[in-house]
Amino acid sequence: MQGAVDIGVGYFPLYRLFVIVATAAVLLALWLFLEKTSFGLIIRAGARDPLIVRVLGVNVAQVWLVVFGIGTAIAGFAGLLAAPLQGVSPEMGGTILAEAFVVTVVGGMGSIGGAVLAGLLVGMVVSMSSLFAPEMTKVSIFALMAIVLIIRPQGFLRPRRVDELRWFKPMNDFSQTLPRAQPMPVSWFQFAIRHRRAWPACSF
């Protein structure tokens, strides 16, 4: 895929455009898998409370094995796309570990949309810092992470917990709305009949 295509504001390399489209397709497929399938529901539930999922009869170890396989496949596909741009070497994944860590923290743990938003932001920061101050590239992304953690510690789009949902109310809130049960008046005769098994031990 050599050459460039006119996108209106200038020419853009055709292969980089293919990388953008392929990445968007993988992200969409991953989101559909996690949000619209029963196995994706098991993955999300296991990530939040693996003990409850294990109690329901799901083999959590096998689920994590599948998750690890999916992550490895996506990482391999990313390396395949990046090989024509950066070359192939045993340490080619080590150069992006810092960026991946910052994207995970800034975007919010467990949020695909947050990861996309944070990835775009980190990419712009790296590009601008490489253009104006190349020696400050690594420092700039960690400075971005520090600013985001100060302003929004949970990240951009961290999934809300169950107790943060509007429709969720703890049991103590429901108990406050329920009418309290009034004790029924019990006569001595009714009490004696209900506890007739204890008659020999009672002295009336």
C-alpha positions as CSV (number, residue, x, y, z in Angstrom):
1,M,0.0,0.0,0.0
2,Q,2.3,2.7,-1.2
3,G,1.4,6.2,-2.2
4,A,-0.8,8.8,-0.7
5,V,-4.4,9.9,-0.9
6,D,-5.8,13.4,-1.0
7,I,-7.9,14.0,2.1
8,G,-8.8,17.6,1.2
9,V,-6.3,19.4,3.5
10,G,-3.3,17.6,2.1
11,Y,-1.9,14.2,1.1
12,F,-2.0,11.3,3.7
13,P,0.0,8.1,3.3
14,L,-2.3,5.3,2.1
15,Y,-0.9,2.7,4.5
16,R,-1.4,4.9,7.5
17,L,-5.0,5.4,6.5
18,F,-5.3,1.6,6.3
19,V,-3.9,1.3,9.8
20,I,-6.5,3.8,11.1
21,V,-9.4,1.9,9.4
22,A,-8.1,-1.5,10.7
23,T,-7.7,-0.2,14.2
24,A,-11.2,1.2,14.2
25,A,-12.6,-2.1,13.0
26,V,-10.8,-4.1,15.7
27,L,-12.0,-1.6,18.4
28,L,-15.6,-1.9,17.2
29,A,-15.4,-5.7,17.1
30,L,-13.9,-5.8,20.6
31,W,-16.6,-3.4,21.9
32,L,-19.4,-5.5,20.3
33,F,-17.9,-8.7,21.8
34,L,-17.7,-7.3,25.3
35,E,-21.0,-5.5,25.3
36,K,-23.3,-7.6,23.2
37,T,-22.4,-11.2,23.9
38,S,-22.9,-13.4,26.9
39,F,-19.3,-14.3,27.1
40,G,-18.4,-10.6,27.2
41,L,-20.9,-10.2,30.0
42,I,-19.1,-12.9,31.9
43,I,-15.7,-11.2,31.3
44,R,-17.0,-7.9,32.6
45,A,-18.7,-9.5,35.6
46,G,-15.5,-11.5,36.4
47,A,-13.4,-8.3,36.2
48,R,-15.6,-6.7,38.8
49,D,-16.3,-9.6,41.2
50,P,-14.6,-12.9,40.2
51,L,-15.8,-14.6,43.4
52,I,-19.5,-14.1,42.6
53,V,-18.9,-15.4,39.1
54,R,-17.1,-18.4,40.4
55,V,-20.0,-19.1,42.8
56,L,-22.4,-19.0,39.8
57,G,-20.5,-22.0,38.3
58,V,-18.2,-20.2,35.8
59,N,-14.6,-21.4,35.5
60,V,-12.9,-18.0,35.9
61,A,-9.5,-19.4,35.2
62,Q,-10.6,-20.5,31.7
63,V,-12.2,-17.1,31.1
64,W,-8.9,-15.4,32.0
65,L,-7.1,-17.8,29.6
66,V,-9.4,-16.7,26.8
67,V,-9.0,-13.0,27.7
68,F,-5.2,-13.4,27.7
69,G,-5.4,-15.1,24.3
70,I,-7.6,-12.2,22.9
71,G,-5.2,-9.6,24.3
72,T,-2.2,-11.5,22.8
73,A,-3.9,-11.7,19.4
74,I,-4.7,-8.0,19.4
75,A,-1.1,-7.2,20.4
76,G,0.2,-9.4,17.6
77,F,-2.1,-7.7,15.1
78,A,-0.9,-4.3,16.3
79,G,2.7,-5.4,15.8
80,L,1.9,-6.6,12.3
81,L,0.4,-3.2,11.5
82,A,3.4,-1.3,13.0
83,A,6.1,-3.4,11.4
84,P,6.2,-1.6,8.1
85,L,6.3,1.7,9.9
86,Q,8.8,1.0,12.7
87,G,10.6,-2.2,11.7
88,V,10.7,-5.5,13.5
89,S,12.8,-6.2,16.5
90,P,12.5,-8.3,19.7
91,E,12.2,-5.1,21.7
92,M,9.7,-3.4,19.5
93,G,7.0,-3.6,22.1
94,G,9.1,-2.1,24.9
95,T,9.1,1.3,23.3
96,I,5.3,1.8,23.8
97,L,5.0,0.4,27.3
98,A,5.1,3.9,28.8
99,E,2.5,5.2,26.4
100,A,0.2,2.2,27.0
101,F,0.5,2.7,30.7
102,V,-0.4,6.4,30.5
103,V,-3.3,5.6,28.1
104,T,-4.7,3.0,30.6
105,V,-4.5,5.3,33.5
106,V,-5.8,8.4,31.8
107,G,-8.6,6.7,29.9
108,G,-9.9,4.8,32.9
109,M,-9.6,1.2,33.8
110,G,-12.0,-1.0,31.9
111,S,-13.2,1.6,29.5
112,I,-12.7,1.1,25.7
113,G,-14.0,4.6,24.9
114,G,-11.7,6.1,27.5
115,A,-8.7,4.2,26.1
116,V,-9.5,5.5,22.6
117,L,-9.9,9.1,23.8
118,A,-6.7,8.9,25.9
119,G,-4.8,7.3,23.0
120,L,-5.7,10.2,20.7
121,L,-4.7,12.7,23.4
122,V,-1.4,11.0,24.2
123,G,-0.6,10.7,20.5
124,M,-1.1,14.4,20.0
125,V,1.0,15.2,23.0
126,V,3.8,12.9,21.8
127,S,3.7,14.4,18.3
128,M,3.7,18.0,19.5
129,S,6.5,17.4,22.0
130,S,8.5,15.5,19.4
131,L,8.2,18.5,17.1
132,F,9.1,21.3,19.5
133,A,11.0,19.5,22.3
134,P,12.1,16.0,21.4
135,E,14.0,15.5,24.7
136,M,10.7,16.2,26.6
137,T,8.6,13.5,24.9
138,K,8.6,11.0,27.8
139,V,8.2,13.7,30.4
140,S,5.3,15.3,28.6
141,I,3.1,12.2,28.7
142,F,3.7,11.6,32.4
143,A,3.0,15.3,33.0
144,L,-0.3,14.8,31.2
145,M,-1.1,11.7,33.4
146,A,-0.3,13.7,36.5
147,I,-2.6,16.6,35.5
148,V,-5.4,14.1,34.7
149,L,-5.0,12.3,38.0
150,I,-5.2,15.6,39.9
151,I,-8.3,16.8,38.1
152,R,-10.0,13.4,37.5
153,P,-8.4,10.5,39.5
154,Q,-10.7,7.8,38.0
155,G,-9.8,8.7,34.4
156,F,-11.8,10.0,31.6
157,L,-14.5,7.3,31.2
158,R,-14.1,4.9,34.0
159,P,-17.2,2.5,34.2
160,R,-19.3,3.4,37.2
161,R,-19.7,1.0,40.0
162,V,-23.1,-0.4,40.9
163,D,-23.5,1.8,43.9
164,E,-22.9,4.8,41.7
165,L,-25.9,4.1,39.4
166,R,-29.0,6.3,39.8
167,W,-31.4,3.5,40.1
168,F,-29.4,1.7,42.7
169,K,-30.4,2.1,46.4
170,P,-28.8,0.2,49.2
171,M,-31.0,-2.0,51.4
172,N,-30.9,0.4,54.3
173,D,-32.5,3.1,52.0
174,F,-35.3,0.7,51.2
175,S,-35.8,-0.2,54.8
176,Q,-36.3,3.5,55.6
177,T,-39.3,3.7,53.2
178,L,-41.0,0.5,54.5
179,P,-43.5,0.8,57.3
180,R,-42.3,-0.7,60.5
181,A,-44.2,-3.7,61.7
182,Q,-46.3,-3.0,64.8
183,P,-46.2,-5.7,67.5
184,M,-49.6,-7.5,67.9
185,P,-51.0,-7.5,71.4
186,V,-50.7,-10.9,72.9
187,S,-52.7,-12.1,76.0
188,W,-51.4,-14.4,78.7
189,F,-53.5,-17.2,77.4
190,Q,-52.2,-16.9,73.8
191,F,-48.6,-16.8,75.1
192,A,-49.2,-19.9,77.1
193,I,-50.7,-21.8,74.1
194,R,-47.8,-20.8,71.8
195,H,-45.2,-21.9,74.4
196,R,-47.1,-25.0,75.6
197,R,-44.0,-27.1,75.2
198,A,-42.3,-25.2,78.0
199,W,-45.3,-25.7,80.5
200,P,-43.5,-28.2,82.8
201,A,-40.7,-25.7,83.3
202,C,-43.1,-22.8,84.0
203,S,-44.7,-21.9,87.2
204,F,-47.9,-20.0,86.7
